[in-house]
Amino acid sequence: MAEKKIVTEKPKAAKLPVKRPKAGKLPEIKVTEKKKIVFFGSEAAPFIATGGLADVMGSLPKALARNKHNEVSVILPLYSNISLEFKSQFRFIKNFNVSLGWRWQYAGVFVYEYEGVKFYFIDNEYYFRREGNIYGFYDDGERFAFFSRAALDALSRLNIYPDVLHCNDWQTAASIIYLKGMYYNDEQYRRIKTVFTIHNIEYQGVFGMDTYESLFGFPESIKQYIEFSGNVNLMKAAIEMSDVVNTVSPTYAEEIKNPYYAHGLESIINRNAHKLYGILNGIDIDYYNPATDKYIFKNYSLMDLSGKAVCKSELQKLLGLPVRADVPVIAIISRLVQHKGLDLVKAIIENLLSSDVQVIILGKGEIAYESFFTNIARAYSGKCAAIIAYNQDLSRKIYSGADIFLMPSKTEPCGLSQMIASRYGTVPVVRETGGLNDSIKAYTGDSGNGFTFKNYNAHDMLYVINEAVRTYREPIKWKDVQKRAMSTDFSWKISAERYEKLYER
């Protein structure tokens, strides 16, 4: 069967604009014209979530939609993992066929309006009806290439050509490649401006060159944008071909110019630095609110912290720790992987536990870390608890019941846990990297909302943890830093305004 082409002329490579404002400085523009913004993403809370990307995709569109000048939509895969509670409310709109290399695949479209945002879901059970995780399959390249083509084709079928198409991470990077390289002769598609957000540059969507045409169906005319080190590199191509690139914090935007953080893409980042911006993520302050949170033992607020003491004592009971108000509870809620700084924790945890503290670790990840922390908790029963699991209910109880939150990441593009902990009055101890550096400032007595250290060094970290513990034992100072943390504005309001300026560019 002959393929029905959307574009009938020979594909042309994108003509990338040359003249750009200085990187990092957003224009002072009063946003008055109505903007149609469409997000492509591989996950979004509350429908499907594995990490920080889902929080952003769930919260940023909602924050933008609060501005009457924005019409906001999100397009996602329709995973079988999405709960029936939501899927039962999705409404089928239409279906069509999608060309992908030599394949000709079905795509259905469902819609659901949620908190002012239209969420569209691309249905294809072959690609998205999978057990367990939503990533990590042998054909992930094909799955997300299909999604990228289907989402682009859906724009014309739904007649929602946006002013700005905002793509996120390698899973939707191919959308920008297809748009600029294969849909560029269509007037409606050509006028779409693109933003590509790097949530984590480590994961780039790298595939062998044998997939270039047979799997992705990319035209020869744009190979110079896509090929990198002898492979297809989707993130590299999206950086080259998008109108604007941004990261999820200003510090991370600078860090990825350095080989230590860029995972091989430093030359590409520096070549495109003229269009690179950093905007710090926010959190949903209504969702993460100790005054209304249904998961915690007792609600409390900035004005009345008495409930936090109840949360602490109940957490200690729950995890088999002695109920003591005078001992600081230090918490780690994290994926148990190397770049989260857990080697530093391993190096000093026994030294830390020799002092009068309690330590709680919640997370899953690499087996070596899971085994280590399980054994430490067994050896230091009554002082340390390790729960090897992803558990939202328990995480909220820890955020609300702990005193100090430890986040010593080796790299951290943005980080949300330090913001959530602050919201619950659990004072962060963080390393000065990425979004941790932009969100947490060292407490001096007159300013600051946490404790920080710069060098990736276990003893530097231990020194700062001990400083936080000493401050905890001075109730007036501790209440001061605690309230500073809780009153820090981590809402999406400021970030959404910065994204609006970015779109206005």
C-alpha positions as CSV (number, residue, x, y, z in Angstrom):
1,M,0.0,0.0,0.0
2,A,1.4,3.4,-1.0
3,E,2.2,5.7,1.9
4,K,0.0,8.8,2.1
5,K,2.4,11.7,2.6
6,I,1.5,14.7,4.6
7,V,4.4,16.6,2.9
8,T,4.4,16.2,-0.9
9,E,7.6,18.1,-1.7
10,K,11.1,16.9,-1.2
11,P,12.0,17.4,2.6
12,K,14.2,20.3,3.4
13,A,16.5,20.7,6.3
14,A,15.7,23.4,8.8
15,K,17.1,26.8,8.4
16,L,18.3,27.7,11.9
17,P,18.3,31.4,12.8
18,V,21.7,32.8,13.2
19,K,21.2,36.0,15.2
20,R,20.3,35.5,18.9
21,P,20.2,37.6,22.0
22,K,22.8,36.9,24.7
23,A,22.2,33.6,26.3
24,G,20.4,33.5,29.7
25,K,18.8,36.9,29.6
26,L,15.1,36.8,28.9
27,P,13.5,39.8,27.2
28,E,11.3,42.2,29.2
29,I,8.1,41.7,27.2
30,K,4.6,42.3,28.3
31,V,2.7,39.2,27.2
32,T,-0.6,40.4,25.7
33,E,-1.3,38.2,22.7
34,K,-3.0,34.8,23.2
35,K,-0.5,32.0,22.8
36,K,-1.3,28.5,21.9
37,I,1.2,26.2,23.6
38,V,1.4,22.4,23.1
39,F,3.7,20.1,25.2
40,F,4.9,16.7,24.0
41,G,6.1,14.5,26.8
42,S,6.6,10.9,27.8
43,E,5.0,11.2,31.2
44,A,2.9,13.6,33.3
45,A,1.5,13.6,36.8
46,P,-1.1,12.6,37.9
47,F,-1.6,10.1,35.0
48,I,1.8,8.4,34.8
49,A,5.0,9.3,36.7
50,T,8.5,7.9,37.2
51,G,10.4,11.1,38.1
52,G,10.7,14.8,38.0
53,L,9.7,15.1,34.3
54,A,6.2,14.0,35.2
55,D,5.9,16.7,37.9
56,V,7.0,19.4,35.4
57,M,4.6,18.1,32.7
58,G,1.8,18.0,35.2
59,S,2.4,21.4,36.9
60,L,3.9,23.8,34.3
61,P,1.0,23.5,31.8
62,K,-1.5,24.0,34.6
63,A,0.4,27.1,35.8
64,L,0.6,28.5,32.2
65,A,-3.1,27.9,31.7
66,R,-4.0,30.1,34.6
67,N,-3.0,33.0,32.4
68,K,-6.0,33.8,30.2
69,H,-3.6,34.6,27.3
70,N,-2.5,31.0,27.1
71,E,-4.3,28.0,25.5
72,V,-2.4,25.0,26.7
73,S,-2.5,21.3,25.6
74,V,-0.3,18.3,26.4
75,I,0.1,15.2,24.3
76,L,1.2,11.9,25.9
77,P,1.3,8.2,25.1
78,L,-1.7,6.2,26.3
79,Y,0.1,3.7,28.5
80,S,-1.8,0.7,29.9
81,N,-0.3,1.6,33.3
82,I,-2.5,4.7,33.5
83,S,-5.1,4.0,36.2
84,L,-8.7,3.1,35.2
85,E,-9.8,6.0,37.4
86,F,-8.5,8.3,34.7
87,K,-8.9,6.1,31.6
88,S,-12.6,5.6,32.2
89,Q,-13.0,9.4,31.7
90,F,-10.9,9.7,28.5
91,R,-13.0,10.5,25.4
92,F,-12.1,8.9,22.0
93,I,-11.8,11.5,19.3
94,K,-10.4,9.9,16.1
95,N,-7.8,7.6,14.7
96,F,-5.4,7.7,11.8
97,N,-2.4,5.9,10.4
98,V,1.2,7.0,11.0
99,S,4.2,6.5,8.7
100,L,7.4,5.4,10.5
101,G,10.2,4.2,8.2
102,W,8.7,1.3,6.3
103,R,5.9,0.9,8.9
104,W,2.3,2.0,8.7
105,Q,0.9,2.1,12.2
106,Y,-2.5,2.8,13.8
107,A,-2.8,5.8,16.2
108,G,-5.9,6.6,18.2
109,V,-6.4,9.9,20.0
110,F,-8.3,10.3,23.3
111,V,-8.8,13.6,25.2
112,Y,-9.4,14.5,28.9
113,E,-9.5,18.0,30.3
114,Y,-7.8,18.3,33.7
115,E,-7.4,21.6,35.7
116,G,-7.7,23.8,32.7
117,V,-5.4,21.8,30.4
118,K,-6.4,19.5,27.6
119,F,-4.5,16.3,27.7
120,Y,-4.4,14.2,24.5
121,F,-3.3,10.6,24.6
122,I,-1.9,8.7,21.6
123,D,-3.1,5.1,21.6
124,N,-1.3,2.2,20.1
125,E,-1.4,-1.0,22.2
126,Y,1.6,-2.6,20.4
127,Y,3.9,0.2,21.7
128,F,2.3,1.3,24.9
129,R,0.5,-1.8,26.4
130,R,3.5,-3.0,28.4
131,E,3.9,-4.5,31.8
132,G,5.9,-2.7,34.5
133,N,7.9,0.4,33.7
134,I,7.2,2.7,30.8
135,Y,10.9,2.8,29.8
136,G,13.7,0.3,29.4
137,F,12.3,-1.8,26.5
138,Y,14.5,-3.1,23.6
139,D,12.4,-1.0,21.1
140,D,12.2,2.3,23.1
141,G,13.7,4.1,20.1
142,E,10.9,2.9,17.8
143,R,8.2,3.5,20.5
144,F,9.0,7.1,21.0
145,A,9.8,7.8,17.3
146,F,6.2,6.5,16.7
147,F,4.9,8.8,19.4
148,S,6.8,11.8,18.0
149,R,5.3,11.3,14.5
150,A,1.8,10.5,15.8
151,A,1.8,13.6,18.1
152,L,2.9,15.8,15.2
153,D,0.2,14.3,12.9
154,A,-2.4,14.8,15.6
155,L,-1.8,18.5,15.5
156,S,-3.3,18.7,12.0
157,R,-6.1,16.2,12.7
158,L,-7.1,18.1,15.8
159,N,-6.5,21.5,14.2
160,I,-4.4,22.7,17.2
161,Y,-1.4,24.1,15.4
162,P,0.5,25.8,18.3
163,D,2.5,29.0,18.3
164,V,5.0,27.0,20.5
165,L,5.7,23.3,20.6
166,H,7.5,22.5,23.8
167,C,9.3,19.1,23.7
168,N,11.0,17.4,26.7
169,D,14.1,15.1,26.8
170,W,15.1,12.5,24.2
171,Q,11.8,10.7,24.1
172,T,10.2,13.7,22.2
173,A,13.4,15.0,20.6
174,A,12.4,13.3,17.3
175,S,9.4,15.5,17.1
176,I,11.6,18.5,16.5
177,I,13.6,16.6,13.9
178,Y,10.5,15.5,12.0
179,L,9.0,19.0,12.3
180,K,12.0,20.9,11.0
181,G,13.2,18.2,8.5
182,M,10.0,16.6,7.1
183,Y,7.0,18.9,7.8
184,Y,8.7,22.2,6.9
185,N,7.0,22.7,3.5
186,D,3.6,22.8,5.2
187,E,2.8,26.4,6.0
188,Q,0.9,25.5,9.2
189,Y,3.8,23.4,10.6
190,R,6.5,25.8,9.4
191,R,5.3,28.7,11.6
192,I,5.5,26.5,14.8
193,K,8.4,27.6,17.1
194,T,10.1,25.0,19.2
195,V,11.4,24.8,22.7
196,F,13.5,21.8,23.8
197,T,13.9,21.2,27.5
198,I,16.8,19.1,28.8
199,H,15.8,17.5,32.0
200,N,18.8,15.3,32.2
201,I,21.6,15.4,29.6
202,E,22.8,11.9,30.5
203,Y,20.0,10.3,28.6
204,Q,20.4,11.3,25.0
205,G,18.5,8.8,22.8
206,V,21.5,7.2,21.1
207,F,21.0,4.5,18.5
208,G,23.1,2.9,15.7
209,M,23.2,4.6,12.3
210,D,21.5,1.5,10.8
211,T,18.3,2.9,12.4
212,Y,18.5,6.3,10.7
213,E,16.3,5.5,7.8
214,S,14.8,2.0,8.5
215,L,13.6,2.8,12.0
216,F,13.3,6.6,12.2
217,G,12.7,7.4,8.5
218,F,14.8,10.5,8.6
219,P,15.7,12.1,5.3
220,E,19.3,12.3,4.1
221,S,19.2,16.1,3.9
222,I,19.4,16.5,7.7
223,K,21.9,13.9,8.6
224,Q,24.5,16.5,9.7
225,Y,22.2,17.5,12.6
226,I,21.5,14.0,13.8
227,E,24.7,12.1,13.5
228,F,27.1,12.3,16.4
229,S,30.1,10.0,17.0
230,G,28.9,7.6,14.4
231,N,25.4,7.2,15.9
232,V,22.0,8.7,15.8
233,N,21.8,11.1,18.7
234,L,18.2,12.5,19.2
235,M,19.1,14.9,21.9
236,K,22.0,16.4,19.9
237,A,19.7,16.9,16.9
238,A,17.0,18.6,19.0
239,I,19.5,21.0,20.5
240,E,20.8,21.9,17.0
241,M,17.4,22.2,15.4
242,S,15.1,23.7,18.0
243,D,14.6,27.5,18.2
244,V,15.3,27.6,22.0
245,V,16.9,25.2,24.4
246,N,16.5,25.3,28.1
247,T,17.4,23.4,31.2
248,V,15.6,23.0,34.4
249,S,17.8,25.3,36.4
250,P,20.2,28.2,35.6
251,T,23.2,26.5,37.2
252,Y,22.7,23.4,35.2
253,A,22.6,25.5,32.0
254,E,26.1,26.6,32.8
255,E,27.3,23.2,34.1
256,I,26.5,21.3,30.9
257,K,29.0,23.5,29.0
258,N,31.6,21.6,30.9
259,P,32.6,18.0,30.0
260,Y,32.2,16.8,33.6
261,Y,28.4,17.4,33.3
262,A,27.7,17.2,29.5
263,H,28.2,13.5,28.9
264,G,30.0,14.2,25.6
265,L,27.7,17.0,24.3
266,E,29.7,19.9,25.6
267,S,30.8,21.0,22.1
268,I,27.2,21.0,20.9
269,I,26.0,22.9,24.0
270,N,28.7,25.5,23.6
271,R,27.9,25.9,19.9
272,N,24.3,26.5,20.7
273,A,24.9,28.6,23.9
274,H,23.3,31.6,22.2
275,K,19.9,30.0,22.5
276,L,20.4,28.2,25.9
277,Y,18.5,29.3,29.0
278,G,18.0,27.9,32.5
279,I,14.7,28.2,34.3
280,L,14.3,26.6,37.7
281,N,11.4,24.2,38.1
282,G,8.8,24.7,40.8
283,I,6.5,22.4,42.7
284,D,2.7,22.2,43.0
285,I,2.3,24.0,46.4
286,D,-1.3,22.9,46.7
287,Y,-0.4,19.3,46.2
288,Y,2.6,19.5,48.6
289,N,0.9,21.4,51.5
290,P,1.4,20.3,55.1
291,A,-1.8,22.2,56.1
292,T,-4.0,20.0,53.9
293,D,-1.9,16.8,53.1
294,K,-4.0,13.7,53.7
295,Y,-1.0,11.4,53.8
296,I,0.6,12.9,56.9
297,F,-0.1,12.1,60.6
298,K,-1.2,15.6,61.5
299,N,-1.5,18.8,59.5
300,Y,0.4,21.9,60.4
301,S,1.5,25.2,58.8
302,L,4.1,27.9,58.9
303,M,2.1,29.7,61.6
304,D,1.5,26.7,63.7
305,L,4.2,24.0,63.6
306,S,2.9,21.9,66.5
307,G,1.6,19.2,64.2
308,K,5.1,18.6,62.9
309,A,6.2,17.2,66.3
310,V,3.3,14.8,66.1
311,C,4.4,13.8,62.6
312,K,7.9,13.1,63.9
313,S,6.9,11.0,66.9
314,E,4.4,8.9,64.8
315,L,7.1,8.4,62.1
316,Q,9.5,7.2,64.7
317,K,6.9,4.7,66.0
318,L,6.1,3.5,62.5
319,L,9.8,2.8,61.7
320,G,10.7,1.3,65.0
321,L,12.9,4.2,66.1
322,P,12.9,5.5,69.7
323,V,10.4,8.3,70.1
324,R,12.6,11.2,71.1
325,A,11.9,14.9,70.3
326,D,15.5,15.9,71.2
327,V,17.2,13.7,68.6
328,P,17.3,15.1,65.0
329,V,15.9,12.8,62.3
330,I,18.0,12.9,59.1
331,A,16.1,11.7,56.0
332,I,17.1,10.6,52.5
333,I,14.4,10.0,49.9
334,S,16.1,9.2,46.6
335,R,16.7,6.8,43.8
336,L,19.6,4.7,45.0
337,V,22.0,5.5,42.2
338,Q,25.5,6.9,42.0
339,H,24.8,10.4,40.7
340,K,22.6,11.0,43.8
341,G,25.8,11.3,45.9
342,L,25.3,8.0,47.8
343,D,29.0,7.2,47.7
344,L,29.5,10.2,50.1
345,V,26.8,8.8,52.4
346,K,28.3,5.4,52.4
347,A,31.7,6.9,53.3
348,I,30.5,8.7,56.5
349,I,27.2,7.0,57.6
350,E,28.8,5.0,60.4
351,N,30.6,8.1,61.6
352,L,27.3,10.0,61.5
353,L,25.4,7.2,63.3
354,S,28.0,7.2,66.1
355,S,26.5,10.6,67.2
356,D,23.1,11.2,68.7
357,V,21.0,11.2,65.5
358,Q,18.5,9.0,63.7
359,V,18.7,8.3,59.9
360,I,16.0,7.2,57.5
361,I,16.6,6.1,53.9
362,L,13.7,5.5,51.5
363,G,14.3,4.5,47.8
364,K,15.1,1.8,45.3
365,G,17.8,1.6,42.7
366,E,21.2,-0.2,42.3
367,I,21.4,-3.5,44.2
368,A,24.8,-2.5,45.7
369,Y,23.2,0.5,47.4
370,E,20.0,-1.3,48.4
371,S,22.1,-4.1,50.1
372,F,24.5,-1.6,51.8
373,F,21.7,0.5,53.4
374,T,19.7,-2.6,54.3
375,N,22.8,-4.0,56.2
376,I,23.5,-0.6,57.9
377,A,19.9,-0.4,59.1
378,R,20.2,-4.0,60.5
379,A,23.5,-3.2,62.2
380,Y,22.3,0.1,63.7
381,S,18.8,-1.0,64.6
382,G,17.0,1.7,66.6
383,K,19.2,4.4,65.0
384,C,18.7,3.8,61.3
385,A,15.8,2.6,59.1
386,A,16.1,1.7,55.4
387,I,12.9,1.1,53.4
388,I,13.8,-0.2,49.9
389,A,10.7,0.8,48.0
390,Y,9.0,3.6,46.1
391,N,6.2,4.6,48.5
392,Q,4.4,7.9,48.1
393,D,2.4,7.6,51.3
394,L,5.6,6.9,53.3
395,S,7.6,9.6,51.5
396,R,5.1,12.2,52.7
397,K,5.2,10.9,56.2
398,I,9.1,11.2,56.1
399,Y,9.0,14.7,54.5
400,S,6.7,15.9,57.3
401,G,8.3,13.9,60.2
402,A,12.0,14.4,59.6
403,D,14.1,17.4,60.7
404,I,16.9,17.4,58.2
405,F,16.8,16.3,54.6
406,L,20.0,15.2,53.0
407,M,20.5,15.5,49.2
408,P,24.3,15.4,48.3
409,S,23.9,14.9,44.6
410,K,26.9,14.5,42.3
411,T,24.7,16.0,39.6
412,E,21.2,17.4,39.9
413,P,19.6,19.2,36.9
414,C,16.9,20.7,39.2
415,G,15.8,18.4,42.0
416,L,12.3,18.7,43.5
417,S,12.9,16.8,46.8
418,Q,14.7,19.7,48.4
419,M,11.8,22.0,47.6
420,I,9.2,19.5,48.9
421,A,11.2,19.0,52.1
422,S,11.4,22.8,52.6
423,R,7.7,23.1,52.1
424,Y,7.3,20.6,55.0
425,G,9.8,22.4,57.3
426,T,12.4,19.7,56.9
427,V,15.6,21.7,56.4
428,P,17.7,20.6,53.4
429,V,21.4,19.9,53.5
430,V,22.5,19.9,49.8
431,R,25.6,20.0,47.6
432,E,25.9,23.2,45.5
433,T,25.2,21.8,42.1
434,G,22.4,22.3,39.5
435,G,19.0,23.3,40.9
436,L,20.2,22.5,44.4
437,N,22.5,25.5,44.1
438,D,19.7,27.7,42.7
439,S,17.1,26.8,45.3
440,I,18.9,26.3,48.6
441,K,21.2,29.0,50.2
442,A,23.4,28.5,53.2
443,Y,21.9,29.6,56.5
444,T,23.9,32.4,58.1
445,G,21.6,33.5,60.9
446,D,20.4,36.5,58.9
447,S,19.6,34.7,55.6
448,G,19.5,31.3,54.0
449,N,17.0,28.4,53.9
450,G,19.3,25.4,54.4
451,F,22.8,24.1,54.7
452,T,25.2,23.6,51.7
453,F,28.6,22.3,50.7
454,K,30.4,22.8,47.4
455,N,33.1,20.1,46.9
456,Y,32.1,16.5,46.2
457,N,33.7,15.3,49.4
458,A,32.3,13.1,52.1
459,H,34.0,14.9,55.0
460,D,32.9,18.3,53.7
461,M,29.4,16.9,53.7
462,L,29.7,15.5,57.2
463,Y,31.0,18.8,58.5
464,V,27.8,20.6,57.2
465,I,25.5,17.8,58.5
466,N,27.1,18.3,61.9
467,E,26.6,22.1,61.5
468,A,22.9,21.5,60.8
469,V,22.7,19.1,63.9
470,R,24.3,21.8,66.1
471,T,21.8,24.3,64.9
472,Y,18.9,21.9,65.6
473,R,20.0,21.8,69.2
474,E,19.5,25.6,69.4
475,P,15.7,25.8,69.2
476,I,15.4,29.6,68.4
477,K,17.9,29.3,65.5
478,W,16.3,26.1,64.3
479,K,12.8,27.5,64.2
480,D,14.2,30.5,62.2
481,V,15.9,28.4,59.5
482,Q,12.9,26.1,59.5
483,K,10.5,28.9,58.8
484,R,12.8,30.4,56.2
485,A,12.7,27.1,54.4
486,M,8.9,26.9,54.6
487,S,8.4,30.4,53.4
488,T,10.6,30.1,50.3
489,D,8.4,30.5,47.2
490,F,8.9,27.3,45.2
491,S,5.6,27.7,43.4
492,W,5.3,27.5,39.6
493,K,4.1,31.1,39.3
494,I,7.6,32.6,38.9
495,S,8.8,29.8,36.6
496,A,5.7,30.0,34.5
497,E,6.2,33.7,34.0
498,R,9.8,33.0,32.8
499,Y,8.6,30.4,30.4
500,E,6.1,32.9,29.0
501,K,8.9,35.3,28.3
502,L,10.9,32.5,26.7
503,Y,7.9,31.7,24.4
504,E,7.5,35.4,23.6
505,R,11.1,35.3,22.2
